[in-house]
């Protein structure tokens, strides 16, 4: 059989599978200029988007995408000829890659893909996953053959939730294709929406590897700073003061200590670790970095309890208030938040824990983490510890004095990200 022709740029009709933090911005940008269908299995999510609302807060004007429609019905995307998969790639309870959503999406694509179509994967994976795990499923379900009947690509997502200065079009996009010709066509497609430019990688595996090391590098760098902060806590040295001094040198890269959660940095390295071990190499630096960062919730609570004992604050039977539960400031994303780990650690000391976060969806936090949020702060409350875990602008704007007003006598204010000066809080990382 002769090789199927690739679709032309003018004739491309895009389906985006998965309408979360990655998929929705893609669908909106493509929907501004070409027929686009956003597909998601979550009927509530589709309904809110159809009503013009994005609960993630990432897209303010859904109406700008006048060629975009949303659906939960598979037949609605059967007429498309470019399928972009943007579903989560989490880890399981054993910190092993969980490809279930991605493999399910691959089967979905297999049900609708046709001769001459293109499928592009954006989900973060280990090198080889697209060609070894996903595309064989597309072939099996569709009965078509890769690079003869249909084509594929990988273009790793680079969405930064909550970052209004760097939306999707302003971030350089890495692209790749299953053939050189497919790569050129896919690169041209993304070039229509990415004003910052694109980088066409030579192979899909190179593009996959580039993505997974972006976040692995950051994880290792943060782990170094977290370990330094642990050392300095034993030495009685203020870590922030050390970083301020070190940062005066031009080639010092500044990172700050803290919890490492979210859907990228706290997850992606496990994909590379798993693939590396299967290839016969144990990646010690990456693995140890994960252990350090995963242990920071326990370390921070240990520091707090010591400070509370020193201040003669009540620990067992005491009350703690955590300000912020999302995984980063000024963002509603609660995926893999490590603040929840702090809750468990505090409770293990016999403390009652309240949480307030003006950004997080209380229903989502309750459903995913089993934790209730305070709707508002009450001036009558008196906490033995107040912890600024996520410095949302809304919280910081009221100043340290507002937080101290919520403390009981001898209570401790823990400014985890050193937002305030050393004289305004009782403890910093």
One Martini backbone bead per residue (centre of mass of N, CA, C, O) as a GRO file, in nm:
protein
  429
    1UNK     BB    1   0.098   0.035   0.021
    2UNK     BB    2   0.069   0.352   0.007
    3UNK     BB    3   0.146   0.647   0.128
    4UNK     BB    4  -0.003   0.866   0.310
    5UNK     BB    5  -0.106   1.174   0.310
    6UNK     BB    6  -0.061   1.466   0.441
    7UNK     BB    7  -0.190   1.720   0.583
    8UNK     BB    8  -0.271   2.032   0.541
    9UNK     BB    9  -0.271   2.323   0.703
   10UNK     BB   10  -0.555   2.427   0.595
   11UNK     BB   11  -0.698   2.123   0.666
   12UNK     BB   12  -0.682   2.135   0.970
   13UNK     BB   13  -0.842   1.931   1.230
   14UNK     BB   14  -0.874   1.968   1.576
   15UNK     BB   15  -0.810   1.743   1.853
   16UNK     BB   16  -0.849   1.767   2.209
   17UNK     BB   17  -0.736   1.540   2.463
   18UNK     BB   18  -0.792   1.706   2.721
   19UNK     BB   19  -0.911   1.983   2.958
   20UNK     BB   20  -0.681   2.105   3.113
   21UNK     BB   21  -0.397   2.284   3.167
   22UNK     BB   22  -0.309   2.191   2.871
   23UNK     BB   23  -0.552   2.151   2.668
   24UNK     BB   24  -0.708   2.418   2.674
   25UNK     BB   25  -0.500   2.622   2.560
   26UNK     BB   26  -0.474   2.472   2.295
   27UNK     BB   27  -0.768   2.484   2.200
   28UNK     BB   28  -0.789   2.791   2.201
   29UNK     BB   29  -0.566   2.862   1.999
   30UNK     BB   30  -0.672   2.689   1.765
   31UNK     BB   31  -0.975   2.809   1.784
   32UNK     BB   32  -0.892   3.096   1.655
   33UNK     BB   33  -0.819   2.951   1.339
   34UNK     BB   34  -0.955   2.654   1.372
   35UNK     BB   35  -1.098   2.366   1.371
   36UNK     BB   36  -1.211   2.270   1.708
   37UNK     BB   37  -1.198   1.996   1.952
   38UNK     BB   38  -1.297   1.938   2.282
   39UNK     BB   39  -1.205   1.649   2.476
   40UNK     BB   40  -1.398   1.496   2.753
   41UNK     BB   41  -1.511   1.280   3.014
   42UNK     BB   42  -1.590   1.532   3.179
   43UNK     BB   43  -1.896   1.668   3.199
   44UNK     BB   44  -1.851   1.912   3.388
   45UNK     BB   45  -1.622   2.040   3.233
   46UNK     BB   46  -1.771   2.080   2.965
   47UNK     BB   47  -2.007   2.249   3.077
   48UNK     BB   48  -1.837   2.492   3.177
   49UNK     BB   49  -1.714   2.560   2.901
   50UNK     BB   50  -1.987   2.604   2.754
   51UNK     BB   51  -2.050   2.850   2.966
   52UNK     BB   52  -1.756   3.013   2.993
   53UNK     BB   53  -1.590   2.837   3.213
   54UNK     BB   54  -1.275   2.835   3.412
   55UNK     BB   55  -1.172   2.685   3.708
   56UNK     BB   56  -0.851   2.728   3.677
   57UNK     BB   57  -0.791   3.035   3.557
   58UNK     BB   58  -0.630   3.037   3.275
   59UNK     BB   59  -0.893   3.128   3.111
   60UNK     BB   60  -1.065   3.432   3.045
   61UNK     BB   61  -1.133   3.396   2.710
   62UNK     BB   62  -1.322   3.170   2.546
   63UNK     BB   63  -1.455   3.343   2.307
   64UNK     BB   64  -1.197   3.370   2.118
   65UNK     BB   65  -1.272   3.066   2.033
   66UNK     BB   66  -1.478   3.042   1.759
   67UNK     BB   67  -1.379   2.726   1.660
   68UNK     BB   68  -1.472   2.611   1.941
   69UNK     BB   69  -1.560   2.291   2.081
   70UNK     BB   70  -1.739   2.077   2.312
   71UNK     BB   71  -1.695   1.724   2.432
   72UNK     BB   72  -1.800   1.364   2.510
   73UNK     BB   73  -1.827   1.273   2.208
   74UNK     BB   74  -1.661   1.084   1.986
   75UNK     BB   75  -1.799   1.152   1.705
   76UNK     BB   76  -1.710   1.466   1.720
   77UNK     BB   77  -1.391   1.374   1.628
   78UNK     BB   78  -1.397   1.207   1.350
   79UNK     BB   79  -1.335   1.467   1.148
   80UNK     BB   80  -1.063   1.477   1.231
   81UNK     BB   81  -0.680   1.495   1.159
   82UNK     BB   82  -0.591   1.599   1.454
   83UNK     BB   83  -0.447   1.445   1.749
   84UNK     BB   84  -0.434   1.569   2.087
   85UNK     BB   85  -0.263   1.455   2.374
   86UNK     BB   86  -0.370   1.582   2.722
   87UNK     BB   87  -0.291   1.387   2.968
   88UNK     BB   88  -0.224   1.247   3.248
   89UNK     BB   89   0.101   1.149   3.430
   90UNK     BB   90   0.116   0.974   3.688
   91UNK     BB   91   0.149   0.827   4.003
   92UNK     BB   92   0.158   0.590   4.225
   93UNK     BB   93   0.181   0.468   4.551
   94UNK     BB   94   0.485   0.355   4.442
   95UNK     BB   95   0.612   0.559   4.233
   96UNK     BB   96   0.485   0.474   3.962
   97UNK     BB   97   0.404   0.475   3.657
   98UNK     BB   98   0.083   0.603   3.521
   99UNK     BB   99  -0.059   0.512   3.199
  100UNK     BB  100  -0.368   0.485   3.185
  101UNK     BB  101  -0.469   0.754   3.056
  102UNK     BB  102  -0.287   0.730   2.800
  103UNK     BB  103  -0.387   0.452   2.697
  104UNK     BB  104  -0.683   0.531   2.675
  105UNK     BB  105  -0.635   0.760   2.468
  106UNK     BB  106  -0.513   0.577   2.251
  107UNK     BB  107  -0.770   0.414   2.204
  108UNK     BB  108  -0.944   0.650   2.124
  109UNK     BB  109  -0.786   0.723   1.873
  110UNK     BB  110  -0.821   0.441   1.734
  111UNK     BB  111  -1.140   0.489   1.684
  112UNK     BB  112  -1.087   0.765   1.476
  113UNK     BB  113  -0.862   0.716   1.307
  114UNK     BB  114  -0.721   0.789   0.983
  115UNK     BB  115  -0.619   0.809   0.686
  116UNK     BB  116  -0.372   1.072   0.718
  117UNK     BB  117  -0.341   1.111   1.008
  118UNK     BB  118  -0.267   1.273   1.330
  119UNK     BB  119  -0.071   1.206   1.628
  120UNK     BB  120  -0.028   1.391   1.940
  121UNK     BB  121   0.190   1.408   2.215
  122UNK     BB  122   0.215   1.581   2.556
  123UNK     BB  123   0.273   1.394   2.765
  124UNK     BB  124   0.465   1.303   3.022
  125UNK     BB  125   0.754   1.093   2.963
  126UNK     BB  126   0.943   0.847   2.878
  127UNK     BB  127   1.166   0.730   2.677
  128UNK     BB  128   0.946   0.548   2.438
  129UNK     BB  129   0.636   0.557   2.500
  130UNK     BB  130   0.507   0.635   2.233
  131UNK     BB  131   0.630   0.385   2.059
  132UNK     BB  132   0.585   0.142   2.280
  133UNK     BB  133   0.280   0.212   2.406
  134UNK     BB  134   0.083   0.392   2.224
  135UNK     BB  135   0.096   0.323   1.911
  136UNK     BB  136   0.020   0.020   1.925
  137UNK     BB  137  -0.273   0.085   2.013
  138UNK     BB  138  -0.359   0.245   1.769
  139UNK     BB  139  -0.312   0.014   1.570
  140UNK     BB  140  -0.491  -0.203   1.699
  141UNK     BB  141  -0.767  -0.045   1.694
  142UNK     BB  142  -0.754   0.065   1.385
  143UNK     BB  143  -0.566  -0.112   1.172
  144UNK     BB  144  -0.323   0.065   1.141
  145UNK     BB  145  -0.016   0.210   1.004
  146UNK     BB  146   0.264   0.344   1.078
  147UNK     BB  147   0.377   0.554   0.815
  148UNK     BB  148   0.130   0.470   0.615
  149UNK     BB  149  -0.158   0.570   0.738
  150UNK     BB  150  -0.014   0.720   0.982
  151UNK     BB  151   0.086   0.978   1.216
  152UNK     BB  152   0.342   1.112   1.445
  153UNK     BB  153   0.391   1.290   1.766
  154UNK     BB  154   0.599   1.507   1.987
  155UNK     BB  155   0.486   1.772   2.229
  156UNK     BB  156   0.578   1.908   2.498
  157UNK     BB  157   0.468   2.044   2.762
  158UNK     BB  158   0.483   2.417   2.890
  159UNK     BB  159   0.301   2.469   3.117
  160UNK     BB  160   0.243   2.749   3.361
  161UNK     BB  161   0.068   2.767   3.617
  162UNK     BB  162  -0.022   3.110   3.684
  163UNK     BB  163   0.133   3.232   3.428
  164UNK     BB  164   0.074   3.541   3.271
  165UNK     BB  165   0.358   3.603   3.122
  166UNK     BB  166   0.357   3.273   3.014
  167UNK     BB  167   0.197   3.175   2.782
  168UNK     BB  168   0.185   2.952   2.539
  169UNK     BB  169   0.288   3.145   2.294
  170UNK     BB  170   0.561   3.232   2.486
  171UNK     BB  171   0.659   2.926   2.447
  172UNK     BB  172   0.875   2.723   2.347
  173UNK     BB  173   0.838   2.455   2.108
  174UNK     BB  174   0.860   2.119   2.104
  175UNK     BB  175   0.918   1.897   1.826
  176UNK     BB  176   0.789   1.595   1.647
  177UNK     BB  177   0.837   1.296   1.432
  178UNK     BB  178   0.799   0.982   1.267
  179UNK     BB  179   0.885   1.172   1.035
  180UNK     BB  180   1.025   1.424   0.875
  181UNK     BB  181   0.760   1.522   0.745
  182UNK     BB  182   0.587   1.520   1.002
  183UNK     BB  183   0.761   1.718   1.160
  184UNK     BB  184   0.717   1.963   0.975
  185UNK     BB  185   0.407   1.976   1.001
  186UNK     BB  186   0.390   1.998   1.309
  187UNK     BB  187   0.566   2.250   1.335
  188UNK     BB  188   0.379   2.430   1.165
  189UNK     BB  189   0.130   2.410   1.341
  190UNK     BB  190   0.256   2.537   1.600
  191UNK     BB  191   0.353   2.802   1.453
  192UNK     BB  192   0.053   2.931   1.451
  193UNK     BB  193   0.061   2.972   1.797
  194UNK     BB  194   0.380   3.021   1.838
  195UNK     BB  195   0.558   3.314   1.888
  196UNK     BB  196   0.840   3.203   2.012
  197UNK     BB  197   0.864   2.929   1.880
  198UNK     BB  198   1.044   2.644   1.749
  199UNK     BB  199   1.166   2.292   1.805
  200UNK     BB  200   1.302   2.047   1.601
  201UNK     BB  201   1.336   1.735   1.669
  202UNK     BB  202   1.477   1.440   1.544
  203UNK     BB  203   1.303   1.286   1.771
  204UNK     BB  204   1.084   1.160   1.992
  205UNK     BB  205   1.288   1.076   2.216
  206UNK     BB  206   1.419   1.352   2.246
  207UNK     BB  207   1.162   1.505   2.331
  208UNK     BB  208   1.103   1.334   2.581
  209UNK     BB  209   1.376   1.385   2.726
  210UNK     BB  210   1.365   1.693   2.741
  211UNK     BB  211   1.124   1.708   2.929
  212UNK     BB  212   1.212   1.526   3.175
  213UNK     BB  213   1.477   1.705   3.241
  214UNK     BB  214   1.365   1.972   3.319
  215UNK     BB  215   1.239   1.872   3.599
  216UNK     BB  216   1.483   1.717   3.707
  217UNK     BB  217   1.674   1.953   3.737
  218UNK     BB  218   1.501   2.112   3.939
  219UNK     BB  219   1.486   1.893   4.154
  220UNK     BB  220   1.790   1.879   4.215
  221UNK     BB  221   1.833   2.178   4.288
  222UNK     BB  222   1.627   2.185   4.522
  223UNK     BB  223   1.754   1.958   4.689
  224UNK     BB  224   2.010   2.108   4.757
  225UNK     BB  225   1.872   2.338   4.913
  226UNK     BB  226   1.725   2.159   5.114
  227UNK     BB  227   1.981   2.036   5.235
  228UNK     BB  228   2.106   2.300   5.324
  229UNK     BB  229   1.874   2.379   5.516
  230UNK     BB  230   1.921   2.142   5.705
  231UNK     BB  231   2.206   2.209   5.784
  232UNK     BB  232   2.148   2.502   5.888
  233UNK     BB  233   1.952   2.415   6.113
  234UNK     BB  234   2.181   2.268   6.276
  235UNK     BB  235   2.366   2.549   6.278
  236UNK     BB  236   2.188   2.816   6.306
  237UNK     BB  237   2.121   2.912   6.005
  238UNK     BB  238   2.011   3.139   5.772
  239UNK     BB  239   1.925   3.059   5.459
  240UNK     BB  240   1.841   3.330   5.332
  241UNK     BB  241   2.103   3.479   5.404
  242UNK     BB  242   2.284   3.297   5.235
  243UNK     BB  243   2.146   3.345   4.959
  244UNK     BB  244   2.186   3.648   4.951
  245UNK     BB  245   2.496   3.630   4.945
  246UNK     BB  246   2.542   3.429   4.704
  247UNK     BB  247   2.370   3.604   4.485
  248UNK     BB  248   2.606   3.820   4.428
  249UNK     BB  249   2.688   3.615   4.228
  250UNK     BB  250   2.654   3.579   3.886
  251UNK     BB  251   2.663   3.231   3.892
  252UNK     BB  252   2.425   3.212   4.090
  253UNK     BB  253   2.160   2.987   4.144
  254UNK     BB  254   1.844   3.056   4.263
  255UNK     BB  255   1.695   2.878   4.528
  256UNK     BB  256   1.424   2.755   4.725
  257UNK     BB  257   1.306   2.625   4.991
  258UNK     BB  258   1.075   2.333   5.002
  259UNK     BB  259   0.808   2.222   4.865
  260UNK     BB  260   0.751   1.941   4.619
  261UNK     BB  261   0.507   1.967   4.389
  262UNK     BB  262   0.294   1.868   4.160
  263UNK     BB  263   0.287   1.752   3.809
  264UNK     BB  264   0.614   1.761   3.769
  265UNK     BB  265   0.861   1.767   3.971
  266UNK     BB  266   0.718   1.536   4.165
  267UNK     BB  267   0.700   1.317   3.902
  268UNK     BB  268   0.887   1.291   3.644
  269UNK     BB  269   1.146   1.151   3.764
  270UNK     BB  270   1.011   0.867   3.793
  271UNK     BB  271   1.018   0.803   3.491
  272UNK     BB  272   1.328   0.806   3.461
  273UNK     BB  273   1.396   0.602   3.676
  274UNK     BB  274   1.241   0.363   3.559
  275UNK     BB  275   1.386   0.354   3.283
  276UNK     BB  276   1.676   0.330   3.387
  277UNK     BB  277   1.645   0.063   3.541
  278UNK     BB  278   1.546  -0.102   3.289
  279UNK     BB  279   1.842  -0.034   3.151
  280UNK     BB  280   2.063  -0.074   3.413
  281UNK     BB  281   2.033   0.211   3.577
  282UNK     BB  282   2.107   0.383   3.875
  283UNK     BB  283   1.986   0.708   3.965
  284UNK     BB  284   2.110   0.851   4.233
  285UNK     BB  285   2.063   1.158   4.221
  286UNK     BB  286   1.763   1.154   4.149
  287UNK     BB  287   1.668   0.973   4.381
  288UNK     BB  288   1.773   1.150   4.619
  289UNK     BB  289   1.617   1.403   4.548
  290UNK     BB  290   1.340   1.277   4.597
  291UNK     BB  291   1.383   1.208   4.896
  292UNK     BB  292   1.430   1.491   4.997
  293UNK     BB  293   1.167   1.627   4.889
  294UNK     BB  294   0.965   1.419   5.018
  295UNK     BB  295   1.085   1.499   5.324
  296UNK     BB  296   0.998   1.806   5.387
  297UNK     BB  297   0.745   1.784   5.558
  298UNK     BB  298   0.879   1.651   5.801
  299UNK     BB  299   1.095   1.867   5.849
  300UNK     BB  300   0.915   2.118   5.894
  301UNK     BB  301   0.759   2.004   6.137
  302UNK     BB  302   1.002   1.957   6.317
  303UNK     BB  303   1.084   2.252   6.335
  304UNK     BB  304   0.819   2.357   6.454
  305UNK     BB  305   0.807   2.188   6.714
  306UNK     BB  306   1.070   2.296   6.832
  307UNK     BB  307   0.975   2.592   6.838
  308UNK     BB  308   0.729   2.543   7.022
  309UNK     BB  309   0.882   2.434   7.263
  310UNK     BB  310   1.063   2.687   7.298
  311UNK     BB  311   0.786   2.875   7.331
  312UNK     BB  312   0.561   2.714   7.491
  313UNK     BB  313   0.381   2.572   7.304
  314UNK     BB  314   0.120   2.392   7.200
  315UNK     BB  315   0.099   2.069   7.077
  316UNK     BB  316  -0.058   1.871   7.222
  317UNK     BB  317  -0.377   1.989   7.142
  318UNK     BB  318  -0.321   2.179   6.932
  319UNK     BB  319  -0.326   2.457   6.692
  320UNK     BB  320  -0.330   2.475   6.331
  321UNK     BB  321  -0.247   2.704   6.058
  322UNK     BB  322  -0.286   2.680   5.709
  323UNK     BB  323  -0.154   2.876   5.439
  324UNK     BB  324  -0.218   2.698   5.192
  325UNK     BB  325  -0.260   2.416   4.925
  326UNK     BB  326  -0.130   2.463   4.688
  327UNK     BB  327   0.165   2.411   4.491
  328UNK     BB  328   0.133   2.727   4.423
  329UNK     BB  329   0.125   3.045   4.367
  330UNK     BB  330  -0.144   3.182   4.217
  331UNK     BB  331  -0.298   2.889   4.219
  332UNK     BB  332  -0.544   2.615   4.184
  333UNK     BB  333  -0.345   2.385   4.199
  334UNK     BB  334  -0.353   2.046   4.378
  335UNK     BB  335  -0.152   1.869   4.258
  336UNK     BB  336   0.058   1.710   4.460
  337UNK     BB  337   0.036   1.829   4.734
  338UNK     BB  338   0.244   1.874   5.034
  339UNK     BB  339   0.056   1.996   5.247
  340UNK     BB  340  -0.091   1.734   5.321
  341UNK     BB  341   0.157   1.608   5.460
  342UNK     BB  342   0.163   1.813   5.692
  343UNK     BB  343  -0.100   1.739   5.821
  344UNK     BB  344  -0.019   1.452   5.905
  345UNK     BB  345   0.222   1.536   6.081
  346UNK     BB  346   0.067   1.715   6.283
  347UNK     BB  347  -0.133   1.493   6.374
  348UNK     BB  348   0.092   1.304   6.496
  349UNK     BB  349   0.117   1.534   6.741
  350UNK     BB  350  -0.192   1.616   6.818
  351UNK     BB  351  -0.305   1.814   6.601
  352UNK     BB  352  -0.506   2.067   6.493
  353UNK     BB  353  -0.616   2.133   6.148
  354UNK     BB  354  -0.619   2.421   5.950
  355UNK     BB  355  -0.741   2.555   5.626
  356UNK     BB  356  -0.643   2.828   5.402
  357UNK     BB  357  -0.766   2.910   5.055
  358UNK     BB  358  -0.847   3.141   4.801
  359UNK     BB  359  -0.790   2.940   4.541
  360UNK     BB  360  -0.916   2.690   4.625
  361UNK     BB  361  -1.124   2.414   4.582
  362UNK     BB  362  -1.299   2.274   4.829
  363UNK     BB  363  -1.425   2.027   4.685
  364UNK     BB  364  -1.162   1.919   4.563
  365UNK     BB  365  -1.003   1.882   4.824
  366UNK     BB  366  -1.201   1.685   4.953
  367UNK     BB  367  -1.203   1.468   4.725
  368UNK     BB  368  -0.875   1.424   4.698
  369UNK     BB  369  -0.783   1.470   5.036
  370UNK     BB  370  -0.990   1.497   5.282
  371UNK     BB  371  -1.003   1.823   5.309
  372UNK     BB  372  -1.093   2.101   5.484
  373UNK     BB  373  -1.196   2.438   5.437
  374UNK     BB  374  -1.174   2.758   5.512
  375UNK     BB  375  -1.348   3.031   5.415
  376UNK     BB  376  -1.242   3.193   5.673
  377UNK     BB  377  -1.109   3.414   5.893
  378UNK     BB  378  -1.096   3.425   6.252
  379UNK     BB  379  -1.035   3.651   6.507
  380UNK     BB  380  -1.105   3.442   6.749
  381UNK     BB  381  -0.874   3.285   6.681
  382UNK     BB  382  -0.622   3.056   6.842
  383UNK     BB  383  -0.302   2.972   6.751
  384UNK     BB  384  -0.005   2.785   6.793
  385UNK     BB  385   0.008   2.782   6.468
  386UNK     BB  386   0.132   2.962   6.179
  387UNK     BB  387   0.136   2.869   5.824
  388UNK     BB  388   0.316   2.981   5.548
  389UNK     BB  389   0.305   2.783   5.259
  390UNK     BB  390   0.140   2.978   5.045
  391UNK     BB  391   0.219   3.291   4.888
  392UNK     BB  392  -0.028   3.446   4.830
  393UNK     BB  393  -0.114   3.761   4.766
  394UNK     BB  394  -0.370   3.766   4.946
  395UNK     BB  395  -0.206   3.694   5.208
  396UNK     BB  396   0.045   3.890   5.208
  397UNK     BB  397  -0.101   4.173   5.200
  398UNK     BB  398  -0.167   4.165   5.524
  399UNK     BB  399   0.065   4.057   5.663
  400UNK     BB  400   0.214   3.947   5.955
  401UNK     BB  401   0.018   4.077   6.161
  402UNK     BB  402  -0.233   3.915   6.081
  403UNK     BB  403  -0.113   3.639   6.163
  404UNK     BB  404  -0.041   3.709   6.459
  405UNK     BB  405  -0.343   3.760   6.545
  406UNK     BB  406  -0.393   3.429   6.536
  407UNK     BB  407  -0.232   3.396   6.792
  408UNK     BB  408  -0.139   3.265   7.062
  409UNK     BB  409   0.016   3.241   7.327
  410UNK     BB  410   0.333   3.144   7.210
  411UNK     BB  411   0.305   3.148   6.927
  412UNK     BB  412   0.389   3.038   6.583
  413UNK     BB  413   0.547   3.183   6.299
  414UNK     BB  414   0.563   3.022   5.974
  415UNK     BB  415   0.785   3.120   5.710
  416UNK     BB  416   0.859   2.915   5.454
  417UNK     BB  417   0.940   3.153   5.215
  418UNK     BB  418   1.050   3.423   5.322
  419UNK     BB  419   0.864   3.688   5.286
  420UNK     BB  420   0.953   3.792   5.547
  421UNK     BB  421   1.117   3.911   5.782
  422UNK     BB  422   1.301   3.795   6.053
  423UNK     BB  423   1.123   3.987   6.261
  424UNK     BB  424   0.817   3.876   6.169
  425UNK     BB  425   0.912   3.588   6.244
  426UNK     BB  426   0.994   3.267   6.403
  427UNK     BB  427   1.014   3.101   6.118
  428UNK     BB  428   1.244   2.958   5.874
  429UNK     BB  429   1.392   2.779   5.607
   0.00000   0.00000   0.00000
